[in-house]
Amino acid sequence: MAEMKLRLKIDMNFQSGDYYLTLTFDRLPTWDEAQHAIQKFVRDLRKLYRKEGKELKYIYIAEGEKRIHFHMLVNNAINLYPDMLMKIWSYGYFEQRMYRGKAEDAIRIASYFVKENRAVREKADGAKNKRRWNCSKNLVNPKEKVENMKSDFWREEIVVPAGYYLDADSVVNGFSLDGYPFRIYRLIKLE
């Protein structure tokens, strides 16, 4: 569920041409030093966006037990040049790539962000069920529709309403912890 929600959030807020950053340190920081560094980076990046009259959107995750680094998805509301990033990420090195914006990219990043590095977060703050990624508060959240169905009735085929299509890779059938069956799928609105 966490992976699916994050994938939808990525789909709704990021598109082709946005930035995928990897931020590394030139020395081994403590967990607290790394958190301070990423918070300062986000603050400075937000200042660059505001200077241009734009709004920053981002999602990031910390990775690495011994060699902590960050992976970050950032919207392309302004042109981020390497010299600009070098000024605000003074802790080491960075890699800047373009996000392709395809469904499989959102799936891959969401899977990586949710599953990656559980040990680091547990070791850092003891939170086993806490989400592992962080994001800006201005991201659009996906709309959810929940239908309760009789437990003895399960329609095999999914009826897709007019104006939508079914993302076949998103269909998940399973059982809750209480033993009740569930089905989750994604409908994409046609433009």
Secondary structure as the mmCIF struct_conf table of DSSP 4:
data_model
#
loop_
_struct_conf.conf_type_id
_struct_conf.id
_struct_conf.beg_label_comp_id
_struct_conf.beg_label_asym_id
_struct_conf.beg_label_seq_id
_struct_conf.end_label_comp_id
_struct_conf.end_label_asym_id
_struct_conf.end_label_seq_id
HELX_RH_AL_P HELX_RH_AL_P1 ALA A 2 ASN A 13
TURN_TY1_P TURN_TY1_P1 SER A 16 GLY A 17
STRN STRN1 TYR A 19 PHE A 25
BEND BEND1 ASP A 26 ARG A 27
HELX_RH_AL_P HELX_RH_AL_P2 TRP A 31 LYS A 51
TURN_TY1_P TURN_TY1_P2 GLU A 52 GLY A 53
STRN STRN2 TYR A 58 GLU A 63
BEND BEND2 GLU A 65 ARG A 67
STRN STRN3 HIS A 69 VAL A 74
BEND BEND3 ALA A 77 ILE A 78
HELX_RH_AL_P HELX_RH_AL_P3 PRO A 82 ILE A 88
TURN_TY1_P TURN_TY1_P3 SER A 90 TYR A 91
STRN STRN4 GLY A 92 MET A 98
HELX_RH_AL_P HELX_RH_AL_P4 ALA A 103 LYS A 115
TURN_TY1_P TURN_TY1_P4 GLU A 116 ASN A 117
HELX_RH_AL_P HELX_RH_AL_P5 ARG A 118 ASP A 125
BEND BEND4 LYS A 128 LYS A 130
BEND BEND5 ARG A 132 ARG A 132
STRN STRN5 TRP A 133 CYS A 135
TURN_TY1_P TURN_TY1_P5 LYS A 137 ASN A 138
HELX_LH_PP_P HELX_LH_PP_P1 LEU A 139 LYS A 143
TURN_TY1_P TURN_TY1_P6 SER A 151 ASP A 152
BEND BEND6 GLU A 156 GLU A 157
HELX_LH_PP_P HELX_LH_PP_P2 ILE A 158 PRO A 161
TURN_TY1_P TURN_TY1_P7 ALA A 162 GLY A 163
STRN STRN6 TYR A 164 PHE A 175
TURN_TY1_P TURN_TY1_P8 LEU A 177 ASP A 178
BEND BEND7 GLY A 179 GLY A 179
STRN STRN7 PRO A 181 LYS A 189
#
